[in-house]
């Protein structure tokens, strides 16, 4: 039961120092109403009860049922014969009305979330339906085009599928890009790279002569990419950014060929060393580029998943991707240092001097 001190504190916060009963005291009848009008404390509690009741009715999904329960409670209140009974009845009813209002707010929130989820599901279903209809339309158009016999014409016909037909007319490119060709090339490059590393540690070949050699070879593509990003930020034409990236990779390949010929003798050592450099650099930049691109895809939301939960999952995935990028970069740096002949930095001028007699130790 609420004590008079606690009720007084509530009244002070909710209604100020002056409170009034919820009904016209000039029409009061019975002990309960007369005592409420006479006692200032009970009058204030009754005012709090009235405001709480109105809030509960406004939030209720069944206001008529709440009014009926209020009428039944008034009958119970009117049975009180002393101030203590009235105090207890009023306090209990206030607590009950507050609980009802709180439950109604929770139910309203759940109903709103269900409506939003239903709207999202309907939107996803509509997008899937439209995508299926578009795919079906494209498939029917392709089937009609295949059934239509070619017609002779003195002018070359331009068809929407001409680019695709040209790609299909080149089986080598199709096999390499869409088939397993790139996989075979990657496996072959890795095997030759392993062979080059073995020969490097046996002293019969040199992948990198020192840290400076490795730094120049691996930093030129990154320098091109950074330059392209700066050019894009300065709002230069797109061709400038493309030229910067291409120039970085071409300079890296050119220097790799130069350093390989300089530090190795024999066609096999030069070939294996060059393949190892190009394979390792290509694989590293492709993997890191894909991981970095995944950080800017805006995230995904699974079907039926709340937006807050999707945002939290996307943040965790981005953190994991950044950690993976850091780990792969560190591992690649350690591997590059491991295949350096001399574990030290040398002046750049020495790396650019062409000495055809390599020092294989």
C-alpha distance (Angstrom), angle and dihedral (degrees) to the residues before:
residue distance angle dihedral
X1 . . .
X2 3.79 . .
X3 3.76 114.3 .
X4 3.75 123.6 -132.5
X5 3.80 91.4 -110.4
X6 3.83 93.0 55.2
X7 3.80 92.0 45.2
X8 3.79 90.2 49.7
X9 3.81 90.5 52.5
X10 3.81 90.9 50.8
X11 3.78 90.2 48.7
X12 3.76 91.6 49.8
X13 3.80 92.7 52.5
X14 3.79 97.0 39.9
X15 3.76 105.7 36.6
X16 3.80 108.5 13.1
X17 3.74 126.6 -123.8
X18 3.81 95.0 -51.1
X19 3.83 119.7 62.1
X20 3.78 134.4 169.8
X21 3.80 136.5 -160.0
X22 3.78 119.8 -95.7
X23 3.81 94.1 -120.4
X24 3.80 138.3 49.9
X25 3.78 106.0 -82.2
X26 3.82 91.0 -158.6
X27 3.81 86.9 69.2
X28 3.81 95.9 42.6
X29 3.80 116.2 138.5
X30 3.74 132.2 178.9
X31 3.78 130.0 25.9
X32 3.83 95.8 -75.9
X33 3.81 97.5 54.5
X34 3.79 93.4 38.7
X35 3.83 92.0 50.9
X36 3.82 92.2 46.8
X37 3.79 91.2 52.9
X38 3.80 92.2 45.0
X39 3.84 97.8 46.9
X40 3.81 114.6 64.3
X41 3.80 92.8 -156.5
X42 3.82 93.9 53.1
X43 3.80 89.7 44.1
X44 3.82 90.4 56.5
X45 3.79 92.1 47.8
X46 3.79 90.0 50.2
X47 3.84 89.2 52.4
X48 3.82 90.6 52.9
X49 3.79 89.0 48.3
X50 3.80 91.2 52.5
X51 3.83 93.3 51.8
X52 3.80 91.8 45.8
X53 3.80 90.6 49.6
X54 3.82 92.3 51.7
X55 3.82 91.4 49.9
X56 3.80 90.7 49.5
X57 3.82 91.7 49.9
X58 3.81 91.0 49.4
X59 3.82 91.9 51.2
X60 3.81 97.0 39.1
X61 3.78 122.3 106.4
X62 3.84 87.8 -152.7
X63 3.81 106.1 40.3
X64 3.82 93.7 163.1
X65 3.79 91.1 56.9
X66 3.81 90.0 49.4
X67 3.83 90.8 51.0
X68 3.81 89.5 51.1
X69 3.80 90.9 51.4
X70 3.81 89.2 48.9
X71 3.79 90.9 53.9
X72 3.80 90.1 49.8
X73 3.80 90.3 49.8
X74 3.82 90.8 51.0
X75 3.79 88.4 58.2
X76 3.81 89.3 52.7
X77 3.82 91.0 47.5
X78 3.78 92.5 50.4
X79 3.83 89.1 58.5
X80 3.82 90.4 66.9
X81 3.81 115.1 110.2
X82 3.83 101.1 -175.3
X83 3.80 140.8 38.8
X84 3.82 94.1 -106.5
X85 3.80 91.4 58.3
X86 3.81 91.3 49.2
X87 3.81 91.6 48.3
X88 3.80 91.1 52.1
X89 3.82 94.4 44.9
X90 3.80 94.1 48.9
X91 3.83 93.8 45.9
X92 3.79 93.7 47.9
X93 3.82 91.7 48.8
X94 3.82 91.6 50.8
X95 3.80 90.5 52.9
X96 3.80 91.4 47.3
X97 3.83 92.9 50.1
X98 3.82 91.6 47.8
X99 3.80 89.9 51.7
X100 3.81 91.0 49.6
X101 3.81 91.8 49.9
X102 3.82 91.5 48.1
X103 3.81 92.1 49.6
X104 3.79 91.0 49.1
X105 3.82 91.2 51.8
X106 3.82 90.9 51.4
X107 3.81 91.3 48.7
X108 3.81 90.9 48.3
X109 3.81 90.8 51.0
X110 3.81 92.0 49.8
X111 3.80 90.7 47.9
X112 3.81 90.6 51.1
X113 3.81 91.1 50.2
X114 3.80 90.3 49.5
X115 3.81 91.0 51.1
X116 3.79 91.7 49.5
X117 3.81 91.3 48.3
X118 3.81 90.4 49.1
X119 3.80 90.5 50.2
X120 3.82 90.7 50.2
X121 3.80 91.2 49.0
X122 3.79 90.5 49.2
X123 3.82 90.9 49.7
X124 3.82 91.5 48.8
X125 3.80 90.9 48.5
X126 3.81 90.8 49.6
X127 3.81 91.4 50.7
X128 3.79 91.0 49.1
X129 3.80 90.4 48.6
X130 3.79 92.1 50.7
X131 3.82 91.7 47.0
X132 3.81 90.7 49.8
X133 3.80 91.0 48.5
X134 3.81 91.4 49.7
X135 3.81 92.0 48.1
X136 3.81 90.4 48.6
X137 3.81 90.9 49.7
X138 3.81 91.6 49.8
X139 3.79 91.2 47.5
X140 3.82 91.3 51.1
X141 3.81 91.0 48.1
X142 3.80 90.5 51.1
X143 3.82 91.5 49.5
X144 3.81 91.3 49.6
X145 3.79 90.6 49.2
X146 3.82 90.6 51.9
X147 3.82 92.1 49.8
X148 3.84 92.8 48.8
X149 3.85 109.2 92.4
X150 3.80 116.6 -129.8
X151 3.81 115.2 -101.5
X152 3.76 124.3 -143.0
X153 3.79 114.8 -113.2
X154 3.76 135.8 170.8
X155 3.82 90.9 -140.5
X156 3.83 124.1 64.5
X157 3.79 109.0 -103.9
X158 3.77 117.5 -132.0
X159 3.80 110.6 -144.7
X160 3.79 127.8 -177.5
X161 3.81 90.2 -123.4
X162 3.84 94.8 52.1
X163 3.81 93.6 103.6
X164 3.80 91.2 50.5
X165 3.80 90.4 47.5
X166 3.80 90.4 52.3
X167 3.80 90.5 52.0
X168 3.78 91.1 49.1
X169 3.82 89.8 49.8
X170 3.81 88.5 63.0
X171 3.81 103.5 66.2
X172 3.80 94.0 178.8
X173 3.81 93.7 58.4
X174 3.81 91.2 44.0
X175 3.80 91.6 49.4
X176 3.81 92.0 48.9
X177 3.83 99.1 43.3
X178 3.81 104.0 32.6
X179 3.77 98.5 21.0
X180 3.80 134.2 54.4
X181 3.81 94.5 -77.7
X182 3.79 95.8 104.2
X183 3.81 89.8 48.5
X184 3.80 92.1 53.7
X185 3.80 89.7 47.4
X186 3.81 91.6 50.5
X187 3.81 93.4 48.6
X188 3.81 91.4 47.4
X189 3.80 91.2 48.4
X190 3.81 91.8 50.4
X191 3.80 92.3 48.7
X192 3.80 91.7 50.1
X193 3.82 89.1 46.1
X194 3.81 90.6 54.3
X195 3.81 89.1 49.8
X196 3.82 89.8 50.2
X197 3.83 91.5 50.3
X198 3.82 90.5 51.0
X199 3.81 91.1 50.5
X200 3.80 89.7 45.8
X201 3.80 92.8 56.5
X202 3.80 90.9 44.1
X203 3.80 88.6 56.5
X204 3.79 97.2 -117.3
X205 3.82 95.0 108.2
X206 3.81 138.3 23.5
X207 3.80 121.0 -142.1
X208 3.81 96.1 178.3
X209 3.78 122.1 5.9
X210 3.83 94.0 -153.5
X211 3.80 143.9 -26.4
X212 3.81 93.1 -76.6
X213 3.80 91.4 55.1
X214 3.81 91.0 50.6
X215 3.81 92.5 44.9
X216 3.82 94.3 53.2
X217 3.81 93.0 46.6
X218 3.81 94.7 49.4
X219 3.82 99.5 34.8
X220 3.81 98.4 54.8
X221 3.86 94.7 72.8
X222 3.81 90.3 46.1
X223 3.80 89.9 49.2
X224 3.79 89.6 52.9
X225 3.81 91.9 50.1
X226 3.82 92.6 48.1
X227 3.81 90.6 48.2
X228 3.81 89.7 51.0
X229 3.82 90.7 51.1
X230 3.81 91.0 50.6
X231 3.81 91.0 48.7
X232 3.80 90.4 50.9
X233 3.81 90.7 49.0
X234 3.82 88.8 51.7
X235 3.84 87.1 53.1
X236 3.78 94.0 -119.4
X237 3.82 119.6 160.4
X238 3.79 114.5 -72.5
X239 3.79 91.8 -118.5
X240 3.82 89.2 66.0
X241 3.81 91.6 57.6
X242 3.81 91.7 46.6
X243 3.80 90.6 48.7
X244 3.83 90.8 51.0
X245 3.83 92.9 53.3
X246 3.82 93.2 45.0
X247 3.80 91.7 46.2
X248 3.81 91.3 51.4
X249 3.80 93.2 53.5
X250 3.83 93.8 42.2
X251 3.81 91.2 51.3
X252 3.81 89.9 48.3
X253 3.81 92.5 51.1
X254 3.81 91.5 45.0
X255 3.78 92.2 51.1
X256 3.80 91.2 44.9
X257 3.82 90.2 55.2
X258 3.81 91.1 46.1
X259 3.83 94.5 48.4
X260 3.80 92.5 43.9
X261 3.80 93.5 53.0
X262 3.81 90.0 44.1
X263 3.82 96.7 51.2
X264 3.83 101.1 37.2
X265 3.78 138.4 55.8
X266 3.75 126.2 -156.3
X267 3.79 127.9 45.1
X268 3.81 94.7 -104.3
X269 3.81 94.7 53.4
X270 3.81 91.9 46.3
X271 3.82 92.1 48.1
X272 3.81 95.7 46.6
X273 3.81 93.8 44.5
X274 3.79 93.0 49.1
X275 3.83 92.2 48.1
X276 3.82 90.5 49.4
X277 3.80 92.9 51.2
X278 3.80 95.2 46.9
X279 3.81 93.5 43.5
X280 3.80 95.8 49.6
X281 3.81 94.3 44.1
X282 3.82 93.2 45.3
X283 3.80 94.7 48.2
X284 3.82 92.3 46.1
X285 3.81 95.6 49.7
X286 3.80 93.9 43.1
X287 3.82 93.3 50.5
X288 3.81 93.9 43.9
X289 3.81 90.8 45.6
X290 3.80 92.0 52.8
X291 3.81 91.5 48.4
X292 3.81 92.7 48.7
X293 3.81 91.0 47.5
X294 3.81 89.6 53.1
X295 3.82 88.9 60.0
X296 3.81 90.5 63.8
X297 3.80 100.8 45.2
X298 3.82 91.5 100.5
X299 3.80 95.0 -117.9
X300 3.78 129.5 -94.3
X301 3.78 135.7 -103.5
X302 3.77 120.8 -148.5
X303 3.76 122.0 -135.0
X304 3.80 111.2 -78.9
X305 3.83 92.4 6.2
X306 3.80 118.8 135.9
X307 3.81 116.1 -115.8
X308 3.82 93.3 -122.1
X309 3.81 91.8 51.2
X310 3.83 90.8 47.0
X311 3.81 91.3 50.6
X312 3.81 91.5 50.4
X313 3.82 91.5 48.6
X314 3.82 91.7 48.4
X315 3.81 90.4 50.7
X316 3.80 90.6 52.4
X317 3.80 91.1 48.3
X318 3.82 91.8 49.9
X319 3.80 90.8 50.9
X320 3.81 90.4 49.6
X321 3.82 90.3 48.8
X322 3.80 91.9 50.9
X323 3.79 90.2 49.3
X324 3.82 89.8 50.1
X325 3.82 90.9 50.1
X326 3.80 90.1 51.9
X327 3.80 92.9 47.3
X328 3.82 93.8 47.9
X329 3.81 91.6 47.3
X330 3.80 91.0 51.0
X331 3.82 92.0 46.9
X332 3.82 92.2 48.6
X333 3.81 90.9 48.4
X334 3.82 90.3 51.5
X335 3.82 91.2 48.2
X336 3.80 91.4 49.4
X337 3.80 91.6 50.0
X338 3.81 89.5 48.6
X339 3.82 92.3 58.7
X340 3.82 94.5 49.9
X341 3.80 113.4 112.0
X342 3.80 94.8 -148.2
X343 3.81 114.9 32.1
X344 3.79 95.8 -141.5
X345 3.79 143.0 79.4
X346 3.80 119.5 -102.4
X347 3.81 130.4 -170.4
X348 3.78 114.4 -79.4
X349 3.79 89.7 -123.8
X350 3.80 91.1 63.7
X351 3.80 90.9 52.6
X352 3.80 90.2 53.4
X353 3.81 94.6 48.9
X354 3.78 110.6 101.0
X355 3.80 110.2 -132.7
X356 3.79 111.4 169.7
X357 3.82 93.2 -164.4
X358 3.83 103.4 78.5
X359 3.78 121.1 -155.3
X360 3.81 104.1 -127.5
X361 3.77 109.4 -179.4
